[in-house]
Amino acid sequence: MQLITDLTLYSGIAASVLAITLAIYLILMWFRQENRLLTNLPLMFGVVFIAHAISQFMVLLSTSGERLDN
């Protein structure tokens, strides 16, 4: 059972890192635009990916806490 838990944690960490990387790229792309609007898709998706990474990280913390209790 430990192998499945480790794979879940590693894939969650990879998803969080990928989401943060993509969010940084999108926000920088929005920042380089000449006419920046608050409703532009790169900014909106960047913020959504940051929120997803934070949410995924919180789920990983609770999962790893349950694993340490056993």
PQR file of N, CA, C, O and H, with PARSE charges and radii, in Angstrom:
ATOM      1  N   MET A   1       0.806  -1.202   0.000 -0.4000 1.5000
ATOM      2  CA  MET A   1       0.000   0.000   0.000 -0.0000 2.0000
ATOM      3  C   MET A   1       0.848   1.264   0.000  0.5500 1.7000
ATOM      4  O   MET A   1       0.384   2.318  -0.436 -0.5500 1.4000
ATOM      5  N   GLN A   2       2.046   1.176   0.468 -0.4000 1.5000
ATOM      6  CA  GLN A   2       2.876   2.360   0.536 -0.0000 2.0000
ATOM      7  C   GLN A   2       3.251   2.850  -0.858  0.5500 1.7000
ATOM      8  O   GLN A   2       3.385   4.056  -1.067 -0.5500 1.4000
ATOM      9  H   GLN A   2       2.423   0.320   0.822  0.4000 1.0000
ATOM     10  N   LEU A   3       3.422   1.949  -1.808 -0.4000 1.5000
ATOM     11  CA  LEU A   3       3.782   2.331  -3.159 -0.0000 2.0000
ATOM     12  C   LEU A   3       2.694   3.200  -3.791  0.5500 1.7000
ATOM     13  O   LEU A   3       2.997   4.191  -4.455 -0.5500 1.4000
ATOM     14  H   LEU A   3       3.313   0.969  -1.638  0.4000 1.0000
ATOM     15  N   ILE A   4       1.441   2.831  -3.586 -0.4000 1.5000
ATOM     16  CA  ILE A   4       0.328   3.610  -4.152 -0.0000 2.0000
ATOM     17  C   ILE A   4       0.275   4.987  -3.512  0.5500 1.7000
ATOM     18  O   ILE A   4       0.049   5.982  -4.202 -0.5500 1.4000
ATOM     19  H   ILE A   4       1.195   2.026  -3.046  0.4000 1.0000
ATOM     20  N   THR A   5       0.480   5.057  -2.212 -0.4000 1.5000
ATOM     21  CA  THR A   5       0.484   6.350  -1.527 -0.0000 2.0000
ATOM     22  C   THR A   5       1.631   7.217  -2.013  0.5500 1.7000
ATOM     23  O   THR A   5       1.458   8.418  -2.217 -0.5500 1.4000
ATOM     24  H   THR A   5       0.664   4.250  -1.652  0.4000 1.0000
ATOM     25  N   ASP A   6       2.802   6.619  -2.200 -0.4000 1.5000
ATOM     26  CA  ASP A   6       3.938   7.396  -2.686 -0.0000 2.0000
ATOM     27  C   ASP A   6       3.694   7.898  -4.098  0.5500 1.7000
ATOM     28  O   ASP A   6       4.024   9.041  -4.414 -0.5500 1.4000
ATOM     29  H   ASP A   6       2.943   5.643  -2.034  0.4000 1.0000
ATOM     30  N   LEU A   7       3.123   7.062  -4.946 -0.4000 1.5000
ATOM     31  CA  LEU A   7       2.825   7.503  -6.310 -0.0000 2.0000
ATOM     32  C   LEU A   7       1.802   8.635  -6.319  0.5500 1.7000
ATOM     33  O   LEU A   7       1.895   9.560  -7.125 -0.5500 1.4000
ATOM     34  H   LEU A   7       2.855   6.134  -4.690  0.4000 1.0000
ATOM     35  N   THR A   8       0.838   8.555  -5.428 -0.4000 1.5000
ATOM     36  CA  THR A   8      -0.155   9.621  -5.324 -0.0000 2.0000
ATOM     37  C   THR A   8       0.488  10.926  -4.884  0.5500 1.7000
ATOM     38  O   THR A   8       0.191  11.986  -5.435 -0.5500 1.4000
ATOM     39  H   THR A   8       0.762   7.803  -4.773  0.4000 1.0000
ATOM     40  N   LEU A   9       1.363  10.851  -3.898 -0.4000 1.5000
ATOM     41  CA  LEU A   9       2.037  12.057  -3.431 -0.0000 2.0000
ATOM     42  C   LEU A   9       2.947  12.641  -4.501  0.5500 1.7000
ATOM     43  O   LEU A   9       2.962  13.855  -4.704 -0.5500 1.4000
ATOM     44  H   LEU A   9       1.604   9.990  -3.451  0.4000 1.0000
ATOM     45  N   TYR A  10       3.706  11.791  -5.187 -0.4000 1.5000
ATOM     46  CA  TYR A  10       4.621  12.285  -6.216 -0.0000 2.0000
ATOM     47  C   TYR A  10       3.875  12.902  -7.399  0.5500 1.7000
ATOM     48  O   TYR A  10       4.293  13.929  -7.933 -0.5500 1.4000
ATOM     49  H   TYR A  10       3.693  10.805  -5.022  0.4000 1.0000
ATOM     50  N   SER A  11       2.781  12.281  -7.802 -0.4000 1.5000
ATOM     51  CA  SER A  11       2.015  12.849  -8.907 -0.0000 2.0000
ATOM     52  C   SER A  11       1.338  14.156  -8.488  0.5500 1.7000
ATOM     53  O   SER A  11       1.204  15.071  -9.301 -0.5500 1.4000
ATOM     54  H   SER A  11       2.442  11.446  -7.367  0.4000 1.0000
ATOM     55  N   GLY A  12       0.916  14.249  -7.241 -0.4000 1.5000
ATOM     56  CA  GLY A  12       0.338  15.505  -6.748 -0.0000 2.0000
ATOM     57  C   GLY A  12       1.356  16.619  -6.681  0.5500 1.7000
ATOM     58  O   GLY A  12       1.051  17.766  -7.007 -0.5500 1.4000
ATOM     59  H   GLY A  12       1.025  13.506  -6.580  0.4000 1.0000
ATOM     60  N   ILE A  13       2.569  16.287  -6.258 -0.4000 1.5000
ATOM     61  CA  ILE A  13       3.641  17.287  -6.225 -0.0000 2.0000
ATOM     62  C   ILE A  13       3.975  17.739  -7.641  0.5500 1.7000
ATOM     63  O   ILE A  13       4.179  18.928  -7.884 -0.5500 1.4000
ATOM     64  H   ILE A  13       2.816  15.355  -5.993  0.4000 1.0000
ATOM     65  N   ALA A  14       4.031  16.794  -8.574 -0.4000 1.5000
ATOM     66  CA  ALA A  14       4.308  17.139  -9.967 -0.0000 2.0000
ATOM     67  C   ALA A  14       3.211  18.037 -10.540  0.5500 1.7000
ATOM     68  O   ALA A  14       3.505  18.975 -11.281 -0.5500 1.4000
ATOM     69  H   ALA A  14       3.866  15.828  -8.376  0.4000 1.0000
ATOM     70  N   ALA A  15       1.957  17.759 -10.205 -0.4000 1.5000
ATOM     71  CA  ALA A  15       0.846  18.587 -10.683 -0.0000 2.0000
ATOM     72  C   ALA A  15       0.927  19.993 -10.102  0.5500 1.7000
ATOM     73  O   ALA A  15       0.650  20.969 -10.800 -0.5500 1.4000
ATOM     74  H   ALA A  15       1.718  16.997  -9.603  0.4000 1.0000
ATOM     75  N   SER A  16       1.306  20.106  -8.829 -0.4000 1.5000
ATOM     76  CA  SER A  16       1.441  21.420  -8.208 -0.0000 2.0000
ATOM     77  C   SER A  16       2.566  22.225  -8.848  0.5500 1.7000
ATOM     78  O   SER A  16       2.406  23.414  -9.124 -0.5500 1.4000
ATOM     79  H   SER A  16       1.532  19.314  -8.262  0.4000 1.0000
ATOM     80  N   VAL A  17       3.699  21.578  -9.080 -0.4000 1.5000
ATOM     81  CA  VAL A  17       4.833  22.271  -9.696 -0.0000 2.0000
ATOM     82  C   VAL A  17       4.490  22.690 -11.127  0.5500 1.7000
ATOM     83  O   VAL A  17       4.830  23.797 -11.545 -0.5500 1.4000
ATOM     84  H   VAL A  17       3.829  20.612  -8.856  0.4000 1.0000
ATOM     85  N   LEU A  18       3.831  21.827 -11.867 -0.4000 1.5000
ATOM     86  CA  LEU A  18       3.431  22.158 -13.232 -0.0000 2.0000
ATOM     87  C   LEU A  18       2.439  23.320 -13.246  0.5500 1.7000
ATOM     88  O   LEU A  18       2.540  24.208 -14.093 -0.5500 1.4000
ATOM     89  H   LEU A  18       3.556  20.927 -11.527  0.4000 1.0000
ATOM     90  N   ALA A  19       1.493  23.320 -12.326 -0.4000 1.5000
ATOM     91  CA  ALA A  19       0.499  24.396 -12.268 -0.0000 2.0000
ATOM     92  C   ALA A  19       1.165  25.728 -11.929  0.5500 1.7000
ATOM     93  O   ALA A  19       0.822  26.754 -12.518 -0.5500 1.4000
ATOM     94  H   ALA A  19       1.411  22.598 -11.639  0.4000 1.0000
ATOM     95  N   ILE A  20       2.104  25.728 -10.994 -0.4000 1.5000
ATOM     96  CA  ILE A  20       2.801  26.971 -10.638 -0.0000 2.0000
ATOM     97  C   ILE A  20       3.645  27.467 -11.805  0.5500 1.7000
ATOM     98  O   ILE A  20       3.680  28.665 -12.084 -0.5500 1.4000
ATOM     99  H   ILE A  20       2.382  24.895 -10.515  0.4000 1.0000
ATOM    100  N   THR A  21       4.327  26.545 -12.490 -0.4000 1.5000
ATOM    101  CA  THR A  21       5.147  26.928 -13.635 -0.0000 2.0000
ATOM    102  C   THR A  21       4.291  27.526 -14.744  0.5500 1.7000
ATOM    103  O   THR A  21       4.646  28.556 -15.316 -0.5500 1.4000
ATOM    104  H   THR A  21       4.298  25.571 -12.263  0.4000 1.0000
ATOM    105  N   LEU A  22       3.184  26.896 -15.044 -0.4000 1.5000
ATOM    106  CA  LEU A  22       2.288  27.406 -16.065 -0.0000 2.0000
ATOM    107  C   LEU A  22       1.680  28.741 -15.655  0.5500 1.7000
ATOM    108  O   LEU A  22       1.521  29.629 -16.492 -0.5500 1.4000
ATOM    109  H   LEU A  22       2.895  26.059 -14.579  0.4000 1.0000
ATOM    110  N   ALA A  23       1.342  28.893 -14.395 -0.4000 1.5000
ATOM    111  CA  ALA A  23       0.778  30.154 -13.913 -0.0000 2.0000
ATOM    112  C   ALA A  23       1.787  31.285 -14.038  0.5500 1.7000
ATOM    113  O   ALA A  23       1.431  32.387 -14.454 -0.5500 1.4000
ATOM    114  H   ALA A  23       1.471  28.172 -13.714  0.4000 1.0000
ATOM    115  N   ILE A  24       3.028  31.029 -13.687 -0.4000 1.5000
ATOM    116  CA  ILE A  24       4.056  32.066 -13.811 -0.0000 2.0000
ATOM    117  C   ILE A  24       4.242  32.457 -15.271  0.5500 1.7000
ATOM    118  O   ILE A  24       4.359  33.640 -15.591 -0.5500 1.4000
ATOM    119  H   ILE A  24       3.317  30.133 -13.350  0.4000 1.0000
ATOM    120  N   TYR A  25       4.269  31.464 -16.157 -0.4000 1.5000
ATOM    121  CA  TYR A  25       4.407  31.747 -17.585 -0.0000 2.0000
ATOM    122  C   TYR A  25       3.245  32.604 -18.083  0.5500 1.7000
ATOM    123  O   TYR A  25       3.465  33.586 -18.792 -0.5500 1.4000
ATOM    124  H   TYR A  25       4.173  30.503 -15.897  0.4000 1.0000
ATOM    125  N   LEU A  26       2.022  32.248 -17.723 -0.4000 1.5000
ATOM    126  CA  LEU A  26       0.854  32.986 -18.196 -0.0000 2.0000
ATOM    127  C   LEU A  26       0.813  34.403 -17.644  0.5500 1.7000
ATOM    128  O   LEU A  26       0.464  35.338 -18.364 -0.5500 1.4000
ATOM    129  H   LEU A  26       1.843  31.451 -17.146  0.4000 1.0000
ATOM    130  N   ILE A  27       1.162  34.568 -16.384 -0.4000 1.5000
ATOM    131  CA  ILE A  27       1.148  35.917 -15.797 -0.0000 2.0000
ATOM    132  C   ILE A  27       2.236  36.785 -16.415  0.5500 1.7000
ATOM    133  O   ILE A  27       2.020  37.972 -16.658 -0.5500 1.4000
ATOM    134  H   ILE A  27       1.446  33.808 -15.799  0.4000 1.0000
ATOM    135  N   LEU A  28       3.404  36.200 -16.669 -0.4000 1.5000
ATOM    136  CA  LEU A  28       4.460  36.965 -17.344 -0.0000 2.0000
ATOM    137  C   LEU A  28       4.062  37.312 -18.779  0.5500 1.7000
ATOM    138  O   LEU A  28       4.379  38.397 -19.266 -0.5500 1.4000
ATOM    139  H   LEU A  28       3.580  35.236 -16.471  0.4000 1.0000
ATOM    140  N   MET A  29       3.376  36.403 -19.450 -0.4000 1.5000
ATOM    141  CA  MET A  29       2.896  36.691 -20.797 -0.0000 2.0000
ATOM    142  C   MET A  29       1.887  37.839 -20.763  0.5500 1.7000
ATOM    143  O   MET A  29       1.910  38.711 -21.632 -0.5500 1.4000
ATOM    144  H   MET A  29       3.119  35.521 -19.055  0.4000 1.0000
ATOM    145  N   TRP A  30       1.007  37.845 -19.770 -0.4000 1.5000
ATOM    146  CA  TRP A  30       0.050  38.944 -19.631 -0.0000 2.0000
ATOM    147  C   TRP A  30       0.777  40.249 -19.323  0.5500 1.7000
ATOM    148  O   TRP A  30       0.413  41.307 -19.837 -0.5500 1.4000
ATOM    149  H   TRP A  30       0.988  37.137 -19.064  0.4000 1.0000
ATOM    150  N   PHE A  31       1.796  40.168 -18.488 -0.4000 1.5000
ATOM    151  CA  PHE A  31       2.518  41.377 -18.085 -0.0000 2.0000
ATOM    152  C   PHE A  31       3.269  42.004 -19.264  0.5500 1.7000
ATOM    153  O   PHE A  31       3.433  43.223 -19.314 -0.5500 1.4000
ATOM    154  H   PHE A  31       2.092  39.309 -18.071  0.4000 1.0000
ATOM    155  N   ARG A  32       3.726  41.177 -20.211 -0.4000 1.5000
ATOM    156  CA  ARG A  32       4.470  41.689 -21.372 -0.0000 2.0000
ATOM    157  C   ARG A  32       3.562  42.298 -22.444  0.5500 1.7000
ATOM    158  O   ARG A  32       4.051  42.946 -23.370 -0.5500 1.4000
ATOM    159  H   ARG A  32       3.593  40.187 -20.169  0.4000 1.0000
ATOM    160  N   GLN A  33       2.262  42.098 -22.330 -0.4000 1.5000
ATOM    161  CA  GLN A  33       1.349  42.654 -23.324 -0.0000 2.0000
ATOM    162  C   GLN A  33       1.326  44.172 -23.236  0.5500 1.7000
ATOM    163  O   GLN A  33       1.505  44.758 -22.169 -0.5500 1.4000
ATOM    164  H   GLN A  33       1.865  41.572 -21.578  0.4000 1.0000
ATOM    165  N   GLU A  34       1.105  44.781 -24.373 -0.4000 1.5000
ATOM    166  CA  GLU A  34       1.077  46.247 -24.399 -0.0000 2.0000
ATOM    167  C   GLU A  34      -0.174  46.794 -23.716  0.5500 1.7000
ATOM    168  O   GLU A  34      -0.098  47.728 -22.918 -0.5500 1.4000
ATOM    169  H   GLU A  34       0.959  44.305 -25.241  0.4000 1.0000
ATOM    170  N   ASN A  35      -1.320  46.207 -24.034 -0.4000 1.5000
ATOM    171  CA  ASN A  35      -2.584  46.634 -23.427 -0.0000 2.0000
ATOM    172  C   ASN A  35      -3.046  45.558 -22.460  0.5500 1.7000
ATOM    173  O   ASN A  35      -3.622  44.546 -22.861 -0.5500 1.4000
ATOM    174  H   ASN A  35      -1.382  45.448 -24.682  0.4000 1.0000
ATOM    175  N   ARG A  36      -2.785  45.790 -21.189 -0.4000 1.5000
ATOM    176  CA  ARG A  36      -3.157  44.806 -20.167 -0.0000 2.0000
ATOM    177  C   ARG A  36      -4.552  45.104 -19.631  0.5500 1.7000
ATOM    178  O   ARG A  36      -4.829  46.198 -19.140 -0.5500 1.4000
ATOM    179  H   ARG A  36      -2.317  46.612 -20.864  0.4000 1.0000
ATOM    180  N   LEU A  37      -5.411  44.112 -19.738 -0.4000 1.5000
ATOM    181  CA  LEU A  37      -6.750  44.204 -19.173 -0.0000 2.0000
ATOM    182  C   LEU A  37      -6.872  43.182 -18.048  0.5500 1.7000
ATOM    183  O   LEU A  37      -6.236  42.130 -18.093 -0.5500 1.4000
ATOM    184  H   LEU A  37      -5.186  43.224 -20.138  0.4000 1.0000
ATOM    185  N   LEU A  38      -7.677  43.485 -17.052 -0.4000 1.5000
ATOM    186  CA  LEU A  38      -7.858  42.540 -15.951 -0.0000 2.0000
ATOM    187  C   LEU A  38      -8.698  41.341 -16.356  0.5500 1.7000
ATOM    188  O   LEU A  38      -8.771  40.357 -15.621 -0.5500 1.4000
ATOM    189  H   LEU A  38      -8.194  44.340 -17.016  0.4000 1.0000
ATOM    190  N   THR A  39      -9.338  41.415 -17.529 -0.4000 1.5000
ATOM    191  CA  THR A  39     -10.160  40.305 -17.994 -0.0000 2.0000
ATOM    192  C   THR A  39      -9.463  39.487 -19.078  0.5500 1.7000
ATOM    193  O   THR A  39     -10.102  38.644 -19.708 -0.5500 1.4000
ATOM    194  H   THR A  39      -9.279  42.215 -18.126  0.4000 1.0000
ATOM    195  N   ASN A  40      -8.184  39.712 -19.309 -0.4000 1.5000
ATOM    196  CA  ASN A  40      -7.455  38.924 -20.305 -0.0000 2.0000
ATOM    197  C   ASN A  40      -7.298  37.491 -19.814  0.5500 1.7000
ATOM    198  O   ASN A  40      -7.117  37.242 -18.623 -0.5500 1.4000
ATOM    199  H   ASN A  40      -7.665  40.396 -18.797  0.4000 1.0000
ATOM    200  N   LEU A  41      -7.370  36.558 -20.754 -0.4000 1.5000
ATOM    201  CA  LEU A  41      -7.309  35.144 -20.397 -0.0000 2.0000
ATOM    202  C   LEU A  41      -5.992  34.712 -19.765  0.5500 1.7000
ATOM    203  O   LEU A  41      -6.029  33.901 -18.840 -0.5500 1.4000
ATOM    204  H   LEU A  41      -7.517  36.761 -21.722  0.4000 1.0000
ATOM    205  N   PRO A  42      -4.826  35.200 -20.202 -0.5600 1.5000
ATOM    206  CA  PRO A  42      -3.600  34.752 -19.525  0.2800 2.0000
ATOM    207  C   PRO A  42      -3.584  35.076 -18.033  0.5500 1.7000
ATOM    208  O   PRO A  42      -3.149  34.254 -17.227 -0.5500 1.4000
ATOM    209  N   LEU A  43      -4.049  36.253 -17.664 -0.4000 1.5000
ATOM    210  CA  LEU A  43      -4.088  36.616 -16.243 -0.0000 2.0000
ATOM    211  C   LEU A  43      -5.098  35.765 -15.494  0.5500 1.7000
ATOM    212  O   LEU A  43      -4.818  35.280 -14.397 -0.5500 1.4000
ATOM    213  H   LEU A  43      -4.403  36.921 -18.319  0.4000 1.0000
ATOM    214  N   MET A  44      -6.266  35.583 -16.081 -0.4000 1.5000
ATOM    215  CA  MET A  44      -7.307  34.820 -15.394 -0.0000 2.0000
ATOM    216  C   MET A  44      -6.887  33.365 -15.203  0.5500 1.7000
ATOM    217  O   MET A  44      -7.064  32.803 -14.122 -0.5500 1.4000
ATOM    218  H   MET A  44      -6.494  35.976 -16.972  0.4000 1.0000
ATOM    219  N   PHE A  45      -6.327  32.751 -16.256 -0.4000 1.5000
ATOM    220  CA  PHE A  45      -5.883  31.369 -16.117 -0.0000 2.0000
ATOM    221  C   PHE A  45      -4.675  31.260 -15.199  0.5500 1.7000
ATOM    222  O   PHE A  45      -4.520  30.254 -14.507 -0.5500 1.4000
ATOM    223  H   PHE A  45      -6.183  33.208 -17.134  0.4000 1.0000
ATOM    224  N   GLY A  46      -3.814  32.277 -15.180 -0.4000 1.5000
ATOM    225  CA  GLY A  46      -2.688  32.270 -14.255 -0.0000 2.0000
ATOM    226  C   GLY A  46      -3.150  32.244 -12.808  0.5500 1.7000
ATOM    227  O   GLY A  46      -2.614  31.495 -11.992 -0.5500 1.4000
ATOM    228  H   GLY A  46      -3.940  33.094 -15.743  0.4000 1.0000
ATOM    229  N   VAL A  47      -4.134  33.052 -12.496 -0.4000 1.5000
ATOM    230  CA  VAL A  47      -4.672  33.083 -11.133 -0.0000 2.0000
ATOM    231  C   VAL A  47      -5.359  31.753 -10.792  0.5500 1.7000
ATOM    232  O   VAL A  47      -5.230  31.255  -9.673 -0.5500 1.4000
ATOM    233  H   VAL A  47      -4.570  33.660 -13.159  0.4000 1.0000
ATOM    234  N   VAL A  48      -6.083  31.186 -11.753 -0.4000 1.5000
ATOM    235  CA  VAL A  48      -6.751  29.906 -11.523 -0.0000 2.0000
ATOM    236  C   VAL A  48      -5.730  28.798 -11.276  0.5500 1.7000
ATOM    237  O   VAL A  48      -5.928  27.961 -10.397 -0.5500 1.4000
ATOM    238  H   VAL A  48      -6.188  31.590 -12.661  0.4000 1.0000
ATOM    239  N   PHE A  49      -4.639  28.786 -12.044 -0.4000 1.5000
ATOM    240  CA  PHE A  49      -3.621  27.757 -11.850 -0.0000 2.0000
ATOM    241  C   PHE A  49      -2.898  27.920 -10.511  0.5500 1.7000
ATOM    242  O   PHE A  49      -2.521  26.925  -9.892 -0.5500 1.4000
ATOM    243  H   PHE A  49      -4.478  29.467 -12.758  0.4000 1.0000
ATOM    244  N   ILE A  50      -2.702  29.140 -10.063 -0.4000 1.5000
ATOM    245  CA  ILE A  50      -2.109  29.351  -8.736 -0.0000 2.0000
ATOM    246  C   ILE A  50      -3.048  28.811  -7.652  0.5500 1.7000
ATOM    247  O   ILE A  50      -2.605  28.146  -6.715 -0.5500 1.4000
ATOM    248  H   ILE A  50      -3.008  29.949 -10.566  0.4000 1.0000
ATOM    249  N   ALA A  51      -4.332  29.100  -7.786 -0.4000 1.5000
ATOM    250  CA  ALA A  51      -5.304  28.592  -6.812 -0.0000 2.0000
ATOM    251  C   ALA A  51      -5.354  27.065  -6.838  0.5500 1.7000
ATOM    252  O   ALA A  51      -5.480  26.429  -5.792 -0.5500 1.4000
ATOM    253  H   ALA A  51      -4.691  29.640  -8.547  0.4000 1.0000
ATOM    254  N   HIS A  52      -5.257  26.481  -8.025 -0.4000 1.5000
ATOM    255  CA  HIS A  52      -5.255  25.024  -8.127 -0.0000 2.0000
ATOM    256  C   HIS A  52      -4.017  24.431  -7.459  0.5500 1.7000
ATOM    257  O   HIS A  52      -4.108  23.415  -6.770 -0.5500 1.4000
ATOM    258  H   HIS A  52      -5.154  26.998  -8.875  0.4000 1.0000
ATOM    259  N   ALA A  53      -2.873  25.056  -7.659 -0.4000 1.5000
ATOM    260  CA  ALA A  53      -1.642  24.544  -7.047 -0.0000 2.0000
ATOM    261  C   ALA A  53      -1.719  24.615  -5.524  0.5500 1.7000
ATOM    262  O   ALA A  53      -1.290  23.688  -4.837 -0.5500 1.4000
ATOM    263  H   ALA A  53      -2.799  25.882  -8.219  0.4000 1.0000
ATOM    264  N   ILE A  54      -2.255  25.693  -5.004 -0.4000 1.5000
ATOM    265  CA  ILE A  54      -2.399  25.822  -3.551 -0.0000 2.0000
ATOM    266  C   ILE A  54      -3.376  24.774  -3.018  0.5500 1.7000
ATOM    267  O   ILE A  54      -3.121  24.152  -1.987 -0.5500 1.4000
ATOM    268  H   ILE A  54      -2.603  26.446  -5.563  0.4000 1.0000
ATOM    269  N   SER A  55      -4.484  24.582  -3.712 -0.4000 1.5000
ATOM    270  CA  SER A  55      -5.462  23.581  -3.309 -0.0000 2.0000
ATOM    271  C   SER A  55      -4.868  22.178  -3.352  0.5500 1.7000
ATOM    272  O   SER A  55      -5.060  21.391  -2.425 -0.5500 1.4000
ATOM    273  H   SER A  55      -4.692  25.087  -4.550  0.4000 1.0000
ATOM    274  N   GLN A  56      -4.154  21.868  -4.415 -0.4000 1.5000
ATOM    275  CA  GLN A  56      -3.528  20.554  -4.546 -0.0000 2.0000
ATOM    276  C   GLN A  56      -2.501  20.332  -3.444  0.5500 1.7000
ATOM    277  O   GLN A  56      -2.387  19.229  -2.910 -0.5500 1.4000
ATOM    278  H   GLN A  56      -3.998  22.508  -5.168  0.4000 1.0000
ATOM    279  N   PHE A  57      -1.756  21.375  -3.103 -0.4000 1.5000
ATOM    280  CA  PHE A  57      -0.752  21.261  -2.050 -0.0000 2.0000
ATOM    281  C   PHE A  57      -1.407  21.014  -0.694  0.5500 1.7000
ATOM    282  O   PHE A  57      -0.889  20.241   0.112 -0.5500 1.4000
ATOM    283  H   PHE A  57      -1.849  22.271  -3.537  0.4000 1.0000
ATOM    284  N   MET A  58      -2.547  21.668  -0.436 -0.4000 1.5000
ATOM    285  CA  MET A  58      -3.266  21.438   0.818 -0.0000 2.0000
ATOM    286  C   MET A  58      -3.780  19.998   0.914  0.5500 1.7000
ATOM    287  O   MET A  58      -3.733  19.388   1.982 -0.5500 1.4000
ATOM    288  H   MET A  58      -2.968  22.296  -1.091  0.4000 1.0000
ATOM    289  N   VAL A  59      -4.264  19.465  -0.197 -0.4000 1.5000
ATOM    290  CA  VAL A  59      -4.714  18.070  -0.220 -0.0000 2.0000
ATOM    291  C   VAL A  59      -3.532  17.144   0.036  0.5500 1.7000
ATOM    292  O   VAL A  59      -3.661  16.153   0.754 -0.5500 1.4000
ATOM    293  H   VAL A  59      -4.303  19.960  -1.064  0.4000 1.0000
ATOM    294  N   LEU A  60      -2.381  17.465  -0.551 -0.4000 1.5000
ATOM    295  CA  LEU A  60      -1.187  16.649  -0.323 -0.0000 2.0000
ATOM    296  C   LEU A  60      -0.748  16.672   1.133  0.5500 1.7000
ATOM    297  O   LEU A  60      -0.316  15.652   1.670 -0.5500 1.4000
ATOM    298  H   LEU A  60      -2.276  18.270  -1.134  0.4000 1.0000
ATOM    299  N   LEU A  61      -0.857  17.828   1.771 -0.4000 1.5000
ATOM    300  CA  LEU A  61      -0.491  17.919   3.187 -0.0000 2.0000
ATOM    301  C   LEU A  61      -1.390  17.032   4.042  0.5500 1.7000
ATOM    302  O   LEU A  61      -0.915  16.344   4.945 -0.5500 1.4000
ATOM    303  H   LEU A  61      -1.209  18.656   1.334  0.4000 1.0000
ATOM    304  N   SER A  62      -2.694  17.051   3.753 -0.4000 1.5000
ATOM    305  CA  SER A  62      -3.596  16.207   4.543 -0.0000 2.0000
ATOM    306  C   SER A  62      -3.354  14.731   4.253  0.5500 1.7000
ATOM    307  O   SER A  62      -3.433  13.899   5.157 -0.5500 1.4000
ATOM    308  H   SER A  62      -3.080  17.610   3.019  0.4000 1.0000
ATOM    309  N   THR A  63      -3.058  14.401   2.994 -0.4000 1.5000
ATOM    310  CA  THR A  63      -2.773  13.006   2.644 -0.0000 2.0000
ATOM    311  C   THR A  63      -1.495  12.519   3.312  0.5500 1.7000
ATOM    312  O   THR A  63      -1.449  11.406   3.835 -0.5500 1.4000
ATOM    313  H   THR A  63      -2.994  15.077   2.260  0.4000 1.0000
ATOM    314  N   SER A  64      -0.474  13.337   3.295 -0.4000 1.5000
ATOM    315  CA  SER A  64       0.772  12.930   3.922 -0.0000 2.0000
ATOM    316  C   SER A  64       0.641  12.879   5.439  0.5500 1.7000
ATOM    317  O   SER A  64       1.325  12.088   6.087 -0.5500 1.4000
ATOM    318  H   SER A  64      -0.511  14.241   2.869  0.4000 1.0000
ATOM    319  N   GLY A  65      -0.215  13.701   6.010 -0.4000 1.5000
ATOM    320  CA  GLY A  65      -0.469  13.639   7.452 -0.0000 2.0000
ATOM    321  C   GLY A  65      -1.173  12.359   7.837  0.5500 1.7000
ATOM    322  O   GLY A  65      -0.862  11.767   8.870 -0.5500 1.4000
ATOM    323  H   GLY A  65      -0.771  14.344   5.483  0.4000 1.0000
ATOM    324  N   GLU A  66      -2.124  11.918   7.016 -0.4000 1.5000
ATOM    325  CA  GLU A  66      -2.796  10.648   7.280 -0.0000 2.0000
ATOM    326  C   GLU A  66      -1.806   9.494   7.155  0.5500 1.7000
ATOM    327  O   GLU A  66      -1.891   8.519   7.901 -0.5500 1.4000
ATOM    328  H   GLU A  66      -2.377  12.399   6.177  0.4000 1.0000
ATOM    329  N   ARG A  67      -0.885   9.599   6.230 -0.4000 1.5000
ATOM    330  CA  ARG A  67       0.094   8.532   6.038 -0.0000 2.0000
ATOM    331  C   ARG A  67       1.019   8.437   7.238  0.5500 1.7000
ATOM    332  O   ARG A  67       1.400   7.338   7.640 -0.5500 1.4000
ATOM    333  H   ARG A  67      -0.816  10.391   5.624  0.4000 1.0000
ATOM    334  N   LEU A  68       1.386   9.571   7.813 -0.4000 1.5000
ATOM    335  CA  LEU A  68       2.276   9.551   8.960 -0.0000 2.0000
ATOM    336  C   LEU A  68       1.599   9.018  10.219  0.5500 1.7000
ATOM    337  O   LEU A  68       2.261   8.486  11.110 -0.5500 1.4000
ATOM    338  H   LEU A  68       1.077  10.465   7.486  0.4000 1.0000
ATOM    339  N   ASP A  69       0.256   9.166  10.289 -0.4000 1.5000
ATOM    340  CA  ASP A  69      -0.471   8.648  11.458 -0.0000 2.0000
ATOM    341  C   ASP A  69      -0.487   7.131  11.494  0.5500 1.7000
ATOM    342  O   ASP A  69      -0.533   6.535  12.571 -0.5500 1.4000
ATOM    343  H   ASP A  69      -0.282   9.598   9.566  0.4000 1.0000
ATOM    344  N   ASN A  70      -0.452   6.505  10.335 -0.4000 1.5000
ATOM    345  CA  ASN A  70      -0.533   5.019  10.281 -0.0000 2.0000
ATOM    346  C   ASN A  70       0.776   4.386  10.565  0.5500 1.7000
ATOM    347  O   ASN A  70       0.883   3.160  10.561 -0.5500 1.4000
ATOM    348  H   ASN A  70      -0.415   6.989   9.461  0.4000 1.0000
TER
END
